[in-house]
Amino acid sequence: MNGIKKLKIIDLPAKIHMQMEKIEPVRSAKLAASPGPFSAGVKANGFLFLSGQVGIDESGKLADDFDLEVRQIFKNIDAVLSEQQLTFDNIVSVTVYLKDMQNFKRLNDIYTTYFDGYYPSRTCIAVLELPLKANVEMTITASTHN
């Protein structure tokens, strides 16, 4: 054929569909009820996508101090990770929303205590306001592969 190779044509949408895992909502009895129309998280294609967490406890009470808010957020994240048999080592990305960038150092001081030598990728965004009058909100993406 004059040195021309015949290309194999594949049905890419069908191949992608075959590789897609089931999309599964994630809930936790250790989290307060969602204040809006969204899941606490979603598992899909080898990842856990956790919705934004603010520093509220199981009863829905917001911590009354910035440091306590951050620690409650990590407690909430840990609750969901644990129920999925995951740890902070599975986290690949964190997005932080801060009402006041003056709290950036305080955030980092607490943040570093939750990771052991490995830090996931992270974005920190200053915002005007957050739900429930929170001062900080975090969302994470974690690999579900151990």
N, CA, C and O atoms as a GROMACS GRO file, in nm:
protein
  584
    1MET      N    1   0.083  -0.120   0.000
    1MET     CA    2   0.000   0.000   0.000
    1MET      C    3   0.087   0.125   0.000
    1MET      O    4   0.051   0.222   0.066
    2ASN      N    5   0.196   0.127  -0.069
    2ASN     CA    6   0.284   0.243  -0.083
    2ASN      C    7   0.332   0.296   0.052
    2ASN      O    8   0.346   0.417   0.067
    3GLY      N    9   0.357   0.210   0.150
    3GLY     CA   10   0.410   0.252   0.280
    3GLY      C   11   0.309   0.319   0.371
    3GLY      O   12   0.346   0.367   0.478
    4ILE      N   13   0.183   0.325   0.332
    4ILE     CA   14   0.079   0.387   0.413
    4ILE      C   15   0.013   0.278   0.497
    4ILE      O   16  -0.034   0.176   0.446
    5LYS      N   17   0.011   0.302   0.629
    5LYS     CA   18  -0.053   0.206   0.718
    5LYS      C   19  -0.199   0.241   0.736
    5LYS      O   20  -0.237   0.358   0.744
    6LYS      N   21  -0.278   0.139   0.741
    6LYS     CA   22  -0.420   0.158   0.765
    6LYS      C   23  -0.442   0.180   0.914
    6LYS      O   24  -0.397   0.100   0.996
    7LEU      N   25  -0.511   0.287   0.951
    7LEU     CA   26  -0.539   0.318   1.090
    7LEU      C   27  -0.659   0.242   1.139
    7LEU      O   28  -0.758   0.223   1.068
    8LYS      N   29  -0.650   0.196   1.265
    8LYS     CA   30  -0.762   0.128   1.327
    8LYS      C   31  -0.855   0.234   1.385
    8LYS      O   32  -0.811   0.318   1.464
    9ILE      N   33  -0.978   0.231   1.348
    9ILE     CA   34  -1.076   0.327   1.398
    9ILE      C   35  -1.145   0.267   1.519
    9ILE      O   36  -1.195   0.154   1.514
   10ILE      N   37  -1.147   0.344   1.627
   10ILE     CA   38  -1.215   0.297   1.747
   10ILE      C   39  -1.328   0.392   1.780
   10ILE      O   40  -1.328   0.509   1.743
   11ASP      N   41  -1.424   0.338   1.849
   11ASP     CA   42  -1.538   0.418   1.895
   11ASP      C   43  -1.501   0.477   2.030
   11ASP      O   44  -1.524   0.415   2.133
   12LEU      N   45  -1.443   0.599   2.030
   12LEU     CA   46  -1.392   0.659   2.152
   12LEU      C   47  -1.499   0.681   2.258
   12LEU      O   48  -1.474   0.647   2.374
   13PRO      N   49  -1.618   0.735   2.226
   13PRO     CA   50  -1.719   0.751   2.332
   13PRO      C   51  -1.754   0.619   2.400
   13PRO      O   52  -1.773   0.615   2.521
   14ALA      N   53  -1.763   0.511   2.323
   14ALA     CA   54  -1.795   0.382   2.382
   14ALA      C   55  -1.682   0.335   2.472
   14ALA      O   56  -1.706   0.279   2.579
   15LYS      N   57  -1.557   0.357   2.429
   15LYS     CA   58  -1.442   0.317   2.509
   15LYS      C   59  -1.437   0.395   2.639
   15LYS      O   60  -1.412   0.338   2.745
   16ILE      N   61  -1.462   0.525   2.634
   16ILE     CA   62  -1.463   0.607   2.754
   16ILE      C   63  -1.576   0.562   2.846
   16ILE      O   64  -1.556   0.551   2.967
   17HIS      N   65  -1.693   0.536   2.790
   17HIS     CA   66  -1.807   0.492   2.870
   17HIS      C   67  -1.775   0.362   2.943
   17HIS      O   68  -1.813   0.344   3.058
   18MET      N   69  -1.704   0.270   2.876
   18MET     CA   70  -1.670   0.143   2.938
   18MET      C   71  -1.575   0.164   3.056
   18MET      O   72  -1.579   0.088   3.152
   19GLN      N   73  -1.490   0.267   3.049
   19GLN     CA   74  -1.393   0.291   3.155
   19GLN      C   75  -1.453   0.371   3.271
   19GLN      O   76  -1.394   0.375   3.379
   20MET      N   77  -1.566   0.434   3.250
   20MET     CA   78  -1.629   0.515   3.354
   20MET      C   79  -1.679   0.425   3.466
   20MET      O   80  -1.743   0.323   3.443
   21GLU      N   81  -1.649   0.465   3.587
   21GLU     CA   82  -1.705   0.396   3.702
   21GLU      C   83  -1.837   0.460   3.737
   21GLU      O   84  -1.870   0.569   3.690
   22LYS      N   85  -1.910   0.392   3.820
   22LYS     CA   86  -2.037   0.445   3.868
   22LYS      C   87  -2.011   0.572   3.950
   22LYS      O   88  -1.917   0.577   4.029
   23ILE      N   89  -2.093   0.673   3.930
   23ILE     CA   90  -2.085   0.795   4.010
   23ILE      C   91  -2.172   0.773   4.132
   23ILE      O   92  -2.291   0.742   4.120
   24GLU      N   93  -2.111   0.789   4.250
   24GLU     CA   94  -2.178   0.753   4.374
   24GLU      C   95  -2.174   0.868   4.474
   24GLU      O   96  -2.065   0.914   4.510
   25PRO      N   97  -2.290   0.917   4.521
   25PRO     CA   98  -2.289   1.020   4.624
   25PRO      C   99  -2.236   0.963   4.756
   25PRO      O  100  -2.254   0.845   4.786
   26VAL      N  101  -2.170   1.048   4.832
   26VAL     CA  102  -2.112   1.009   4.960
   26VAL      C  103  -2.179   1.090   5.070
   26VAL      O  104  -2.197   1.211   5.057
   27ARG      N  105  -2.216   1.022   5.176
   27ARG     CA  106  -2.278   1.088   5.292
   27ARG      C  107  -2.202   1.047   5.416
   27ARG      O  108  -2.126   0.950   5.415
   28SER      N  109  -2.221   1.121   5.524
   28SER     CA  110  -2.161   1.084   5.652
   28SER      C  111  -2.255   1.124   5.763
   28SER      O  112  -2.305   1.236   5.767
   29ALA      N  113  -2.280   1.031   5.854
   29ALA     CA  114  -2.363   1.061   5.971
   29ALA      C  115  -2.292   1.156   6.066
   29ALA      O  116  -2.355   1.214   6.154
   30LYS      N  117  -2.162   1.173   6.047
   30LYS     CA  118  -2.083   1.260   6.135
   30LYS      C  119  -2.082   1.405   6.089
   30LYS      O  120  -2.021   1.491   6.153
   31LEU      N  121  -2.150   1.433   5.978
   31LEU     CA  122  -2.157   1.570   5.927
   31LEU      C  123  -2.297   1.626   5.950
   31LEU      O  124  -2.395   1.552   5.952
   32ALA      N  125  -2.303   1.757   5.967
   32ALA     CA  126  -2.434   1.824   5.976
   32ALA      C  127  -2.506   1.806   5.843
   32ALA      O  128  -2.444   1.782   5.740
   33ALA      N  129  -2.637   1.817   5.846
   33ALA     CA  130  -2.716   1.809   5.724
   33ALA      C  131  -2.671   1.918   5.627
   33ALA      O  132  -2.638   2.029   5.669
   34SER      N  133  -2.670   1.886   5.501
   34SER     CA  134  -2.629   1.981   5.398
   34SER      C  135  -2.721   2.103   5.399
   34SER      O  136  -2.843   2.089   5.401
   35PRO      N  137  -2.662   2.224   5.396
   35PRO     CA  138  -2.746   2.344   5.395
   35PRO      C  139  -2.798   2.379   5.256
   35PRO      O  140  -2.863   2.482   5.238
   36GLY      N  141  -2.772   2.294   5.158
   36GLY     CA  142  -2.816   2.322   5.022
   36GLY      C  143  -2.836   2.194   4.944
   36GLY      O  144  -2.817   2.085   4.997
   37PRO      N  145  -2.873   2.208   4.817
   37PRO     CA  146  -2.900   2.091   4.733
   37PRO      C  147  -2.772   2.030   4.674
   37PRO      O  148  -2.748   2.039   4.553
   38PHE      N  149  -2.690   1.968   4.759
   38PHE     CA  150  -2.568   1.904   4.712
   38PHE      C  151  -2.530   1.791   4.807
   38PHE      O  152  -2.570   1.789   4.923
   39SER      N  153  -2.452   1.698   4.755
   39SER     CA  154  -2.402   1.585   4.834
   39SER      C  155  -2.280   1.629   4.914
   39SER      O  156  -2.211   1.723   4.876
   40ALA      N  157  -2.254   1.560   5.024
   40ALA     CA  158  -2.131   1.586   5.100
   40ALA      C  159  -2.010   1.559   5.013
   40ALA      O  160  -1.907   1.624   5.026
   41GLY      N  161  -2.024   1.463   4.923
   41GLY     CA  162  -1.917   1.431   4.830
   41GLY      C  163  -1.967   1.338   4.722
   41GLY      O  164  -2.081   1.291   4.726
   42VAL      N  165  -1.881   1.312   4.627
   42VAL     CA  166  -1.914   1.222   4.517
   42VAL      C  167  -1.789   1.141   4.484
   42VAL      O  168  -1.680   1.195   4.471
   43LYS      N  169  -1.808   1.009   4.470
   43LYS     CA  170  -1.700   0.922   4.424
   43LYS      C  171  -1.723   0.895   4.276
   43LYS      O  172  -1.833   0.859   4.233
   44ALA      N  173  -1.615   0.914   4.198
   44ALA     CA  174  -1.624   0.886   4.055
   44ALA      C  175  -1.484   0.865   3.998
   44ALA      O  176  -1.391   0.941   4.028
   45ASN      N  177  -1.470   0.763   3.916
   45ASN     CA  178  -1.347   0.739   3.840
   45ASN      C  179  -1.220   0.741   3.924
   45ASN      O  180  -1.119   0.798   3.884
   46GLY      N  181  -1.226   0.679   4.041
   46GLY     CA  182  -1.107   0.667   4.124
   46GLY      C  183  -1.078   0.786   4.214
   46GLY      O  184  -0.971   0.795   4.274
   47PHE      N  185  -1.174   0.879   4.222
   47PHE     CA  186  -1.154   0.997   4.306
   47PHE      C  187  -1.276   1.022   4.394
   47PHE      O  188  -1.389   0.986   4.360
   48LEU      N  189  -1.250   1.084   4.508
   48LEU     CA  190  -1.354   1.135   4.596
   48LEU      C  191  -1.347   1.287   4.589
   48LEU      O  192  -1.243   1.346   4.617
   49PHE      N  193  -1.457   1.348   4.551
   49PHE     CA  194  -1.468   1.494   4.544
   49PHE      C  195  -1.555   1.538   4.661
   49PHE      O  196  -1.676   1.513   4.662
   50LEU      N  197  -1.494   1.602   4.759
   50LEU     CA  198  -1.567   1.643   4.878
   50LEU      C  199  -1.616   1.786   4.862
   50LEU      O  200  -1.538   1.875   4.826
   51SER      N  201  -1.744   1.807   4.887
   51SER     CA  202  -1.801   1.943   4.880
   51SER      C  203  -1.735   2.032   4.984
   51SER      O  204  -1.674   1.983   5.079
   52GLY      N  205  -1.749   2.161   4.966
   52GLY     CA  206  -1.690   2.258   5.058
   52GLY      C  207  -1.732   2.231   5.202
   52GLY      O  208  -1.850   2.213   5.231
   53GLN      N  209  -1.634   2.230   5.290
   53GLN     CA  210  -1.658   2.208   5.433
   53GLN      C  211  -1.629   2.338   5.508
   53GLN      O  212  -1.526   2.401   5.488
   54VAL      N  213  -1.721   2.376   5.594
   54VAL     CA  214  -1.698   2.488   5.685
   54VAL      C  215  -1.690   2.429   5.826
   54VAL      O  216  -1.720   2.311   5.846
   55GLY      N  217  -1.651   2.510   5.921
   55GLY     CA  218  -1.625   2.460   6.056
   55GLY      C  219  -1.748   2.440   6.142
   55GLY      O  220  -1.758   2.494   6.252
   56ILE      N  221  -1.844   2.360   6.091
   56ILE     CA  222  -1.963   2.329   6.170
   56ILE      C  223  -1.956   2.185   6.220
   56ILE      O  224  -1.906   2.096   6.151
   57ASP      N  225  -2.006   2.164   6.341
   57ASP     CA  226  -2.007   2.030   6.397
   57ASP      C  227  -2.133   1.955   6.351
   57ASP      O  228  -2.210   2.006   6.270
   58GLU      N  229  -2.151   1.834   6.404
   58GLU     CA  230  -2.265   1.749   6.364
   58GLU      C  231  -2.400   1.816   6.385
   58GLU      O  232  -2.496   1.790   6.311
   59SER      N  233  -2.408   1.903   6.486
   59SER     CA  234  -2.536   1.970   6.515
   59SER      C  235  -2.559   2.093   6.427
   59SER      O  236  -2.668   2.152   6.430
   60GLY      N  237  -2.458   2.132   6.349
   60GLY     CA  238  -2.470   2.249   6.263
   60GLY      C  239  -2.419   2.377   6.326
   60GLY      O  240  -2.436   2.485   6.270
   61LYS      N  241  -2.357   2.367   6.444
   61LYS     CA  242  -2.305   2.484   6.513
   61LYS      C  243  -2.166   2.520   6.459
   61LYS      O  244  -2.077   2.436   6.452
   62LEU      N  245  -2.150   2.647   6.419
   62LEU     CA  246  -2.023   2.696   6.367
   62LEU      C  247  -1.928   2.724   6.484
   62LEU      O  248  -1.968   2.787   6.582
   63ALA      N  249  -1.805   2.679   6.473
   63ALA     CA  250  -1.704   2.707   6.576
   63ALA      C  251  -1.690   2.858   6.591
   63ALA      O  252  -1.704   2.933   6.494
   64ASP      N  253  -1.661   2.902   6.713
   64ASP     CA  254  -1.660   3.047   6.739
   64ASP      C  255  -1.522   3.111   6.733
   64ASP      O  256  -1.503   3.221   6.786
   65ASP      N  257  -1.425   3.044   6.671
   65ASP     CA  258  -1.289   3.096   6.661
   65ASP      C  259  -1.229   3.042   6.531
   65ASP      O  260  -1.257   2.929   6.493
   66PHE      N  261  -1.146   3.121   6.463
   66PHE     CA  262  -1.089   3.079   6.335
   66PHE      C  263  -1.015   2.946   6.346
   66PHE      O  264  -1.039   2.855   6.266
   67ASP      N  265  -0.927   2.934   6.445
   67ASP     CA  266  -0.849   2.811   6.461
   67ASP      C  267  -0.941   2.690   6.482
   67ASP      O  268  -0.916   2.583   6.427
   68LEU      N  269  -1.045   2.708   6.562
   68LEU     CA  270  -1.140   2.598   6.586
   68LEU      C  271  -1.218   2.564   6.460
   68LEU      O  272  -1.250   2.448   6.436
   69GLU      N  273  -1.248   2.665   6.377
   69GLU     CA  274  -1.316   2.639   6.249
   69GLU      C  275  -1.228   2.549   6.162
   69GLU      O  276  -1.276   2.450   6.106
   70VAL      N  277  -1.100   2.584   6.150
   70VAL     CA  278  -1.009   2.506   6.066
   70VAL      C  279  -1.000   2.363   6.118
   70VAL      O  280  -1.006   2.268   6.040
   71ARG      N  281  -0.984   2.347   6.249
   71ARG     CA  282  -0.974   2.212   6.307
   71ARG      C  283  -1.103   2.132   6.286
   71ARG      O  284  -1.098   2.011   6.264
   72GLN      N  285  -1.219   2.199   6.294
   72GLN     CA  286  -1.347   2.131   6.270
   72GLN      C  287  -1.358   2.089   6.124
   72GLN      O  288  -1.410   1.981   6.095
   73ILE      N  289  -1.312   2.173   6.034
   73ILE     CA  290  -1.312   2.136   5.892
   73ILE      C  291  -1.232   2.008   5.872
   73ILE      O  292  -1.277   1.916   5.805
   74PHE      N  293  -1.112   2.003   5.930
   74PHE     CA  294  -1.030   1.882   5.916
   74PHE      C  295  -1.096   1.762   5.984
   74PHE      O  296  -1.082   1.649   5.936
   75LYS      N  297  -1.165   1.784   6.092
   75LYS     CA  298  -1.239   1.675   6.157
   75LYS      C  299  -1.349   1.624   6.064
   75LYS      O  300  -1.370   1.503   6.052
   76ASN      N  301  -1.419   1.716   5.997
   76ASN     CA  302  -1.523   1.678   5.901
   76ASN      C  303  -1.464   1.601   5.783
   76ASN      O  304  -1.519   1.499   5.740
   77ILE      N  305  -1.353   1.651   5.732
   77ILE     CA  306  -1.287   1.584   5.619
   77ILE      C  307  -1.245   1.444   5.661
   77ILE      O  308  -1.266   1.347   5.588
   78ASP      N  309  -1.185   1.433   5.780
   78ASP     CA  310  -1.140   1.304   5.830
   78ASP      C  311  -1.256   1.206   5.846
   78ASP      O  312  -1.242   1.087   5.818
   79ALA      N  313  -1.372   1.256   5.890
   79ALA     CA  314  -1.490   1.170   5.907
   79ALA      C  315  -1.528   1.106   5.775
   79ALA      O  316  -1.554   0.986   5.769
   80VAL      N  317  -1.533   1.184   5.669
   80VAL     CA  318  -1.571   1.130   5.538
   80VAL      C  319  -1.462   1.038   5.485
   80VAL      O  320  -1.492   0.929   5.435
   81LEU      N  321  -1.337   1.080   5.495
   81LEU     CA  322  -1.227   0.995   5.447
   81LEU      C  323  -1.228   0.860   5.519
   81LEU      O  324  -1.217   0.755   5.455
   82SER      N  325  -1.241   0.862   5.651
   82SER     CA  326  -1.239   0.739   5.730
   82SER      C  327  -1.350   0.644   5.689
   82SER      O  328  -1.328   0.524   5.677
   83GLU      N  329  -1.470   0.698   5.668
   83GLU     CA  330  -1.582   0.614   5.628
   83GLU      C  331  -1.561   0.551   5.490
   83GLU      O  332  -1.624   0.451   5.456
   84GLN      N  333  -1.472   0.611   5.412
   84GLN     CA  334  -1.440   0.558   5.279
   84GLN      C  335  -1.309   0.478   5.281
   84GLN      O  336  -1.255   0.443   5.176
   85GLN      N  337  -1.259   0.448   5.403
   85GLN     CA  338  -1.132   0.377   5.421
   85GLN      C  339  -1.016   0.452   5.356
   85GLN      O  340  -0.927   0.390   5.296
   86LEU      N  341  -1.017   0.584   5.368
   86LEU     CA  342  -0.912   0.669   5.314
   86LEU      C  343  -0.850   0.751   5.427
   86LEU      O  344  -0.907   0.761   5.536
   87THR      N  345  -0.735   0.811   5.400
   87THR     CA  346  -0.668   0.897   5.496
   87THR      C  347  -0.628   1.027   5.429
   87THR      O  348  -0.653   1.047   5.310
   88PHE      N  349  -0.567   1.115   5.506
   88PHE     CA  350  -0.518   1.241   5.449
   88PHE      C  351  -0.411   1.217   5.342
   88PHE      O  352  -0.390   1.303   5.256
   89ASP      N  353  -0.345   1.102   5.346
   89ASP     CA  354  -0.245   1.068   5.244
   89ASP      C  355  -0.309   1.048   5.106
   89ASP      O  356  -0.240   1.054   5.005
   90ASN      N  357  -0.441   1.025   5.101
   90ASN     CA  358  -0.510   1.008   4.974
   90ASN      C  359  -0.547   1.141   4.908
   90ASN      O  360  -0.581   1.145   4.790
   91ILE      N  361  -0.538   1.250   4.984
   91ILE     CA  362  -0.577   1.380   4.930
   91ILE      C  363  -0.475   1.425   4.826
   91ILE      O  364  -0.355   1.427   4.852
   92VAL      N  365  -0.525   1.462   4.708
   92VAL     CA  366  -0.437   1.508   4.601
   92VAL      C  367  -0.448   1.659   4.577
   92VAL      O  368  -0.358   1.720   4.520
   93SER      N  369  -0.560   1.718   4.620
   93SER     CA  370  -0.580   1.860   4.597
   93SER      C  371  -0.672   1.920   4.702
   93SER      O  372  -0.769   1.857   4.745
   94VAL      N  373  -0.640   2.044   4.743
   94VAL     CA  374  -0.720   2.117   4.840
   94VAL      C  375  -0.746   2.257   4.785
   94VAL      O  376  -0.656   2.321   4.731
   95THR      N  377  -0.869   2.303   4.797
   95THR     CA  378  -0.900   2.442   4.767
   95THR      C  379  -0.949   2.507   4.895
   95THR      O  380  -1.040   2.456   4.961
   96VAL      N  381  -0.889   2.620   4.929
   96VAL     CA  382  -0.922   2.692   5.052
   96VAL      C  383  -0.982   2.827   5.013
   96VAL      O  384  -0.930   2.896   4.926
   97TYR      N  385  -1.091   2.863   5.079
   97TYR     CA  386  -1.154   2.993   5.061
   97TYR      C  387  -1.143   3.066   5.194
   97TYR      O  388  -1.193   3.018   5.296
   98LEU      N  389  -1.078   3.181   5.195
   98LEU     CA  390  -1.056   3.259   5.318
   98LEU      C  391  -1.125   3.394   5.308
   98LEU      O  392  -1.112   3.464   5.208
   99LYS      N  393  -1.199   3.430   5.413
   99LYS     CA  394  -1.260   3.563   5.418
   99LYS      C  395  -1.157   3.671   5.446
   99LYS      O  396  -1.174   3.785   5.401
  100ASP      N  397  -1.053   3.638   5.518
  100ASP     CA  398  -0.953   3.737   5.555
  100ASP      C  399  -0.814   3.676   5.536
  100ASP      O  400  -0.776   3.584   5.608
  101MET      N  401  -0.738   3.728   5.441
  101MET     CA  402  -0.604   3.673   5.414
  101MET      C  403  -0.508   3.697   5.530
  101MET      O  404  -0.398   3.642   5.531
  102GLN      N  405  -0.547   3.777   5.626
  102GLN     CA  406  -0.466   3.792   5.748
  102GLN      C  407  -0.458   3.659   5.824
  102GLN      O  408  -0.367   3.638   5.904
  103ASN      N  409  -0.552   3.570   5.797
  103ASN     CA  410  -0.554   3.439   5.862
  103ASN      C  411  -0.473   3.333   5.788
  103ASN      O  412  -0.472   3.216   5.828
  104PHE      N  413  -0.406   3.372   5.682
  104PHE     CA  414  -0.331   3.277   5.598
  104PHE      C  415  -0.225   3.202   5.680
  104PHE      O  416  -0.215   3.080   5.669
  105LYS      N  417  -0.148   3.271   5.760
  105LYS     CA  418  -0.045   3.206   5.841
  105LYS      C  419  -0.108   3.113   5.945
  105LYS      O  420  -0.060   3.002   5.965
  106ARG      N  421  -0.213   3.158   6.011
  106ARG     CA  422  -0.281   3.074   6.109
  106ARG      C  423  -0.333   2.946   6.043
  106ARG      O  424  -0.320   2.836   6.098
  107LEU      N  425  -0.391   2.961   5.924
  107LEU     CA  426  -0.437   2.846   5.848
  107LEU      C  427  -0.322   2.750   5.824
  107LEU      O  428  -0.334   2.630   5.850
  108ASN      N  429  -0.211   2.800   5.774
  108ASN     CA  430  -0.096   2.716   5.741
  108ASN      C  431  -0.040   2.646   5.864
  108ASN      O  432   0.000   2.530   5.857
  109ASP      N  433  -0.036   2.716   5.976
  109ASP     CA  434   0.017   2.656   6.099
  109ASP      C  435  -0.064   2.533   6.139
  109ASP      O  436  -0.008   2.434   6.184
  110ILE      N  437  -0.195   2.540   6.123
  110ILE     CA  438  -0.281   2.426   6.156
  110ILE      C  439  -0.276   2.321   6.044
  110ILE      O  440  -0.266   2.202   6.071
  111TYR      N  441  -0.282   2.367   5.920
  111TYR     CA  442  -0.283   2.281   5.802
  111TYR      C  443  -0.167   2.182   5.803
  111TYR      O  444  -0.185   2.063   5.775
  112THR      N  445  -0.047   2.231   5.836
  112THR     CA  446   0.072   2.146   5.831
  112THR      C  447   0.066   2.031   5.930
  112THR      O  448   0.134   1.930   5.910
  113THR      N  449  -0.014   2.042   6.035
  113THR     CA  450  -0.022   1.935   6.135
  113THR      C  451  -0.103   1.814   6.086
  113THR      O  452  -0.101   1.709   6.148
  114TYR      N  453  -0.175   1.830   5.975
  114TYR     CA  454  -0.259   1.722   5.924
  114TYR      C  455  -0.194   1.640   5.812
  114TYR      O  456  -0.250   1.541   5.767
  115PHE      N  457  -0.075   1.683   5.769
  115PHE     CA  458  -0.005   1.612   5.661
  115PHE      C  459   0.135   1.577   5.709
  115PHE      O  460   0.201   1.656   5.776
  116ASP      N  461   0.179   1.457   5.674
  116ASP     CA  462   0.307   1.407   5.723
  116ASP      C  463   0.408   1.401   5.608
  116ASP      O  464   0.424   1.297   5.544
  117GLY      N  465   0.477   1.512   5.583
  117GLY     CA  466   0.583   1.514   5.483
  117GLY      C  467   0.536   1.528   5.340
  117GLY      O  468   0.616   1.557   5.251
  118TYR      N  469   0.411   1.509   5.316
  118TYR     CA  470   0.355   1.521   5.180
  118TYR      C  471   0.242   1.622   5.187
  118TYR      O  472   0.152   1.610   5.269
  119TYR      N  473   0.248   1.721   5.099
  119TYR     CA  474   0.140   1.819   5.092
  119TYR      C  475   0.073   1.808   4.955
  119TYR      O  476   0.141   1.809   4.852
  120PRO      N  477  -0.059   1.798   4.954
  120PRO     CA  478  -0.129   1.795   4.825
  120PRO      C  479  -0.120   1.931   4.756
  120PRO      O  480  -0.082   2.030   4.817
  121SER      N  481  -0.154   1.934   4.628
  121SER     CA  482  -0.161   2.063   4.560
  121SER      C  483  -0.268   2.146   4.630
  121SER      O  484  -0.362   2.092   4.688
  122ARG      N  485  -0.253   2.279   4.624
  122ARG     CA  486  -0.348   2.362   4.697
  122ARG      C  487  -0.366   2.497   4.628
  122ARG      O  488  -0.272   2.552   4.571
  123THR      N  489  -0.487   2.546   4.636
  123THR     CA  490  -0.520   2.681   4.591
  123THR      C  491  -0.588   2.750   4.708
  123THR      O  492  -0.671   2.691   4.777
  124CYS      N  493  -0.553   2.877   4.730
  124CYS     CA  494  -0.617   2.955   4.835
  124CYS      C  495  -0.674   3.081   4.771
  124CYS      O  496  -0.603   3.156   4.704
  125ILE      N  497  -0.802   3.103   4.793
  125ILE     CA  498  -0.873   3.213   4.729
  125ILE      C  499  -0.936   3.302   4.836
  125ILE      O  500  -1.003   3.253   4.927
  126ALA      N  501  -0.914   3.433   4.824
  126ALA     CA  502  -0.979   3.528   4.914
  126ALA      C  503  -1.120   3.553   4.864
  126ALA      O  504  -1.143   3.575   4.745
  127VAL      N  505  -1.216   3.550   4.957
  127VAL     CA  506  -1.356   3.571   4.920
  127VAL      C  507  -1.418   3.676   5.010
  127VAL      O  508  -1.369   3.704   5.120
  128LEU      N  509  -1.526   3.735   4.963
  128LEU     CA  510  -1.597   3.837   5.040
  128LEU      C  511  -1.680   3.777   5.152
  128LEU      O  512  -1.686   3.831   5.262
  129GLU      N  513  -1.744   3.662   5.123
  129GLU     CA  514  -1.834   3.602   5.220
  129GLU      C  515  -1.841   3.452   5.195
  129GLU      O  516  -1.816   3.405   5.084
  130LEU      N  517  -1.876   3.376   5.301
  130LEU     CA  518  -1.891   3.231   5.291
  130LEU      C  519  -2.023   3.189   5.352
  130LEU      O  520  -2.081   3.263   5.432
  131PRO      N  521  -2.073   3.070   5.316
  131PRO     CA  522  -2.198   3.022   5.374
  131PRO      C  523  -2.190   3.013   5.527
  131PRO      O  524  -2.084   2.987   5.584
  132LEU      N  525  -2.302   3.035   5.591
  132LEU     CA  526  -2.319   3.022   5.736
  132LEU      C  527  -2.227   3.115   5.815
  132LEU      O  528  -2.198   3.090   5.932
  133LYS      N  529  -2.183   3.223   5.750
  133LYS     CA  530  -2.096   3.324   5.813
  133LYS      C  531  -1.961   3.266   5.855
  133LYS      O  532  -1.898   3.317   5.948
  134ALA      N  533  -1.918   3.161   5.786
  134ALA     CA  534  -1.788   3.099   5.814
  134ALA      C  535  -1.674   3.191   5.771
  134ALA      O  536  -1.692   3.280   5.688
  135ASN      N  537  -1.558   3.168   5.829
  135ASN     CA  538  -1.438   3.244   5.795
  135ASN      C  539  -1.348   3.170   5.698
  135ASN      O  540  -1.260   3.229   5.635
  136VAL      N  541  -1.371   3.039   5.686
  136VAL     CA  542  -1.288   2.956   5.599
  136VAL      C  543  -1.372   2.839   5.550
  136VAL      O  544  -1.459   2.788   5.620
  137GLU      N  545  -1.345   2.796   5.427
  137GLU     CA  546  -1.411   2.679   5.369
  137GLU      C  547  -1.305   2.604   5.290
  137GLU      O  548  -1.218   2.665   5.228
  138MET      N  549  -1.312   2.471   5.292
  138MET     CA  550  -1.219   2.389   5.216
  138MET      C  551  -1.293   2.281   5.140
  138MET      O  552  -1.394   2.228   5.186
  139THR      N  553  -1.241   2.252   5.025
  139THR     CA  554  -1.289   2.137   4.949
  139THR      C  555  -1.167   2.055   4.911
  139THR      O  556  -1.059   2.110   4.890
  140ILE      N  557  -1.185   1.924   4.901
  140ILE     CA  558  -1.071   1.837   4.868
  140ILE      C  559  -1.108   1.739   4.758
  140ILE      O  560  -1.225   1.708   4.735
  141THR      N  561  -1.005   1.692   4.691
  141THR     CA  562  -1.016   1.580   4.600
  141THR      C  563  -0.916   1.476   4.649
  141THR      O  564  -0.800   1.506   4.674
  142ALA      N  565  -0.963   1.352   4.662
  142ALA     CA  566  -0.877   1.244   4.712
  142ALA      C  567  -0.882   1.127   4.615
  142ALA      O  568  -0.986   1.099   4.554
  143SER      N  569  -0.770   1.060   4.601
  143SER     CA  570  -0.765   0.937   4.522
  143SER      C  571  -0.826   0.825   4.606
  143SER      O  572  -0.798   0.814   4.726
  144THR      N  573  -0.911   0.743   4.544
  144THR     CA  574  -0.971   0.631   4.618
  144THR      C  575  -0.885   0.505   4.606
  144THR      O  576  -0.923   0.399   4.656
  145HIS      N  577  -0.770   0.518   4.542
  145HIS     CA  578  -0.678   0.404   4.530
  145HIS      C  579  -0.575   0.413   4.640
  145HIS      O  580  -0.513   0.518   4.659
  146ASN      N  581  -0.555   0.305   4.713
  146ASN     CA  582  -0.456   0.305   4.823
  146ASN      C  583  -0.325   0.249   4.780
  146ASN      O  584  -0.231   0.242   4.860
   0.00000   0.00000   0.00000
